[in-house]
């Protein structure tokens, strides 16, 4: 039995909420979790044009720091 569009939308929203909660928790995220979040954004064509001193730039720097720190631990 195939999922209907409503079920797929619900699943997508729950996954997006899960990833947002993980990022906002302040907990250390594994490189796998960061890769999954990045893949989710990429697969949904989410792109940010980073402009200096914007929240997008701050997020970019924070994600870069998390990925680099995770890579050093591995």
Rosetta constraint file for C-alpha pairs under 8 A:
AtomPair CA 3 CA 7 HARMONIC 5.97 0.50
AtomPair CA 3 CA 8 HARMONIC 6.52 0.50
AtomPair CA 4 CA 8 HARMONIC 6.39 0.50
AtomPair CA 5 CA 9 HARMONIC 6.09 0.50
AtomPair CA 6 CA 10 HARMONIC 6.21 0.50
AtomPair CA 7 CA 11 HARMONIC 6.17 0.50
AtomPair CA 8 CA 12 HARMONIC 6.08 0.50
AtomPair CA 9 CA 13 HARMONIC 6.16 0.50
AtomPair CA 10 CA 14 HARMONIC 6.19 0.50
AtomPair CA 11 CA 15 HARMONIC 6.18 0.50
AtomPair CA 12 CA 16 HARMONIC 6.18 0.50
AtomPair CA 13 CA 17 HARMONIC 6.07 0.50
AtomPair CA 14 CA 18 HARMONIC 6.05 0.50
AtomPair CA 15 CA 19 HARMONIC 6.27 0.50
AtomPair CA 16 CA 20 HARMONIC 6.17 0.50
AtomPair CA 17 CA 21 HARMONIC 6.06 0.50
AtomPair CA 18 CA 22 HARMONIC 6.21 0.50
AtomPair CA 19 CA 23 HARMONIC 6.27 0.50
AtomPair CA 19 CA 37 HARMONIC 6.39 0.50
AtomPair CA 20 CA 24 HARMONIC 6.12 0.50
AtomPair CA 21 CA 25 HARMONIC 5.89 0.50
AtomPair CA 22 CA 26 HARMONIC 7.58 0.50
AtomPair CA 22 CA 27 HARMONIC 7.39 0.50
AtomPair CA 22 CA 29 HARMONIC 7.64 0.50
AtomPair CA 23 CA 27 HARMONIC 7.67 0.50
AtomPair CA 23 CA 29 HARMONIC 7.86 0.50
AtomPair CA 29 CA 33 HARMONIC 5.98 0.50
AtomPair CA 29 CA 34 HARMONIC 6.50 0.50
AtomPair CA 29 CA 66 HARMONIC 7.76 0.50
AtomPair CA 30 CA 34 HARMONIC 6.34 0.50
AtomPair CA 30 CA 70 HARMONIC 6.56 0.50
AtomPair CA 31 CA 35 HARMONIC 6.01 0.50
AtomPair CA 31 CA 67 HARMONIC 6.45 0.50
AtomPair CA 31 CA 70 HARMONIC 5.62 0.50
AtomPair CA 31 CA 71 HARMONIC 7.12 0.50
AtomPair CA 32 CA 36 HARMONIC 6.10 0.50
AtomPair CA 33 CA 37 HARMONIC 6.20 0.50
AtomPair CA 34 CA 38 HARMONIC 6.10 0.50
AtomPair CA 34 CA 67 HARMONIC 7.11 0.50
AtomPair CA 35 CA 39 HARMONIC 6.01 0.50
AtomPair CA 36 CA 40 HARMONIC 6.05 0.50
AtomPair CA 37 CA 41 HARMONIC 6.29 0.50
AtomPair CA 38 CA 42 HARMONIC 6.12 0.50
AtomPair CA 39 CA 43 HARMONIC 5.82 0.50
AtomPair CA 40 CA 44 HARMONIC 6.23 0.50
AtomPair CA 41 CA 45 HARMONIC 6.29 0.50
AtomPair CA 41 CA 46 HARMONIC 5.11 0.50
AtomPair CA 41 CA 47 HARMONIC 7.77 0.50
AtomPair CA 42 CA 46 HARMONIC 5.75 0.50
AtomPair CA 42 CA 47 HARMONIC 7.55 0.50
AtomPair CA 48 CA 56 HARMONIC 6.71 0.50
AtomPair CA 49 CA 56 HARMONIC 7.70 0.50
AtomPair CA 50 CA 54 HARMONIC 7.18 0.50
AtomPair CA 50 CA 56 HARMONIC 5.66 0.50
AtomPair CA 50 CA 57 HARMONIC 5.24 0.50
AtomPair CA 50 CA 60 HARMONIC 7.99 0.50
AtomPair CA 51 CA 56 HARMONIC 7.34 0.50
AtomPair CA 51 CA 57 HARMONIC 6.37 0.50
AtomPair CA 52 CA 57 HARMONIC 6.29 0.50
AtomPair CA 53 CA 57 HARMONIC 6.32 0.50
AtomPair CA 53 CA 58 HARMONIC 7.27 0.50
AtomPair CA 54 CA 58 HARMONIC 6.48 0.50
AtomPair CA 55 CA 59 HARMONIC 6.13 0.50
AtomPair CA 56 CA 60 HARMONIC 6.13 0.50
AtomPair CA 57 CA 61 HARMONIC 6.24 0.50
AtomPair CA 58 CA 62 HARMONIC 6.13 0.50
AtomPair CA 59 CA 63 HARMONIC 6.04 0.50
AtomPair CA 60 CA 64 HARMONIC 6.12 0.50
AtomPair CA 61 CA 65 HARMONIC 6.16 0.50
AtomPair CA 62 CA 66 HARMONIC 6.24 0.50
AtomPair CA 63 CA 67 HARMONIC 6.14 0.50
AtomPair CA 64 CA 68 HARMONIC 6.09 0.50
AtomPair CA 65 CA 69 HARMONIC 6.02 0.50
AtomPair CA 66 CA 70 HARMONIC 6.04 0.50
AtomPair CA 67 CA 71 HARMONIC 6.13 0.50
AtomPair CA 68 CA 72 HARMONIC 6.31 0.50
AtomPair CA 69 CA 73 HARMONIC 6.46 0.50
AtomPair CA 70 CA 74 HARMONIC 6.44 0.50
